[in-house]
Amino acid sequence: MLDKIKAAEEFLKSLEEPSVTMDMMLDRIDVHMLYVIHNYAELISKVKNRTNIEEKDIITCAMIIGYLLKTHLDRYELEQSMQTNNIN
């Protein structure tokens, strides 16, 4: 478990370099999905203006939501792949 934590910390540290983040984002995320994420971020920013939630908490929630979205899409793609394989 400690190796996984260290790997996560190193990964997040690497994202501090904008070019690394941009390259990774363009390599791993479909442009349409970036649009969906951008729109959702706009909703989050509107909520922040109506609450007294700290910025750190919003960022934490956004990262968790991103993680949940990624695992949801991985499962969706797996289910789609399994359905396609079952049809053949």
C-alpha positions in Angstrom: 0.0 0.0 0.0 2.9 2.4 0.8 4.2 2.0 -2.8 0.8 2.9 -4.2 0.7 6.1 -2.0 4.2 7.0 -3.1 3.3 6.5 -6.7 0.2 8.7 -6.3 2.3 11.4 -4.6 4.9 11.3 -7.4 2.3 11.4 -10.1 0.6 14.5 -8.5 4.0 16.1 -8.1 4.7 15.6 -11.8 1.4 17.4 -12.6 2.9 20.6 -11.2 4.7 21.0 -14.5 2.1 22.4 -16.9 3.6 20.8 -20.0 3.5 17.3 -18.4 -0.2 17.9 -17.4 -1.1 19.2 -20.9 0.6 16.3 -22.7 -0.9 13.7 -20.4 -4.4 15.3 -20.6 -4.3 15.4 -24.4 -3.0 11.8 -24.6 -5.5 10.3 -22.1 -8.7 12.3 -22.4 -11.0 12.6 -25.3 -11.8 16.2 -26.3 -15.5 15.7 -25.9 -14.9 14.4 -22.3 -12.8 17.5 -21.6 -15.8 19.6 -22.7 -18.1 17.6 -20.3 -15.6 18.1 -17.4 -15.3 21.8 -18.2 -19.1 22.3 -18.1 -19.2 20.4 -14.7 -16.5 22.6 -13.4 -18.6 25.6 -14.2 -21.4 24.2 -12.1 -19.0 23.7 -9.2 -17.8 27.3 -9.4 -21.4 28.6 -9.3 -22.0 26.6 -6.1 -18.9 28.0 -4.5 -20.1 31.5 -4.9 -23.3 30.6 -2.9 -21.5 28.8 -0.1 -18.7 29.3 2.3 -16.9 26.1 1.3 -13.1 26.5 1.4 -11.2 26.3 -1.9 -9.2 23.3 -0.6 -12.4 21.4 0.0 -13.7 22.1 -3.5 -10.5 21.0 -5.1 -10.5 17.8 -3.0 -14.1 17.1 -4.1 -13.2 17.8 -7.7 -10.3 15.4 -7.6 -12.5 12.7 -6.0 -15.2 13.3 -8.6 -12.6 13.0 -11.3 -11.4 9.7 -9.9 -15.0 8.4 -9.7 -15.6 9.5 -13.3 -12.5 7.7 -14.5 -13.5 4.5 -12.8 -17.1 4.8 -14.0 -15.9 5.3 -17.6 -13.5 2.3 -17.3 -16.4 0.1 -16.1 -18.6 1.4 -18.9 -16.0 0.6 -21.5 -15.5 -2.8 -20.0 -19.2 -3.5 -20.1 -19.5 -2.3 -23.7 -16.5 -4.5 -24.6 -18.1 -7.5 -22.9 -21.4 -6.9 -24.7 -19.6 -6.7 -28.0 -17.7 -9.9 -27.3 -20.9 -11.7 -26.3 -22.6 -10.7 -29.5 -19.9 -12.3 -31.6 
